Amino acid sequence: MSNSQRTIANLEELLRNVEEEKHGLMLDLSAARDLCSRLESSKDGLQRQLVSKALDQEKVFTLLLHHKQFFLLDMSITLWNLLS
């Protein structure tokens, strides 16, 4: 085999190796994109849950405040009636 034929064979082998590596990298890139998409979707869902929990907490706090005010008013009326 001549020197130029060996060089061509080596270059062809190198090209095959580079193409295999490129294919593997493309698969990794596709998997990374898929993972990013799923993480983004999960993040959006968690943000919606967080907003919902914050609204629930605000509602509970408001109800608690109204009940406290009602209780204080009721106690004031009771005390007024006892003192009258």
Protein Blocks (a to p, Z undefined) as FASTA:
>chain_A
ZZklmmmmmmmmmmmmmmmmmmmmmmmmmmmmmmmmmmmmmmmmmmmmmmmmmmmmmmmm
mmmmmmmmmmmmmmmmmmmmmmZZ
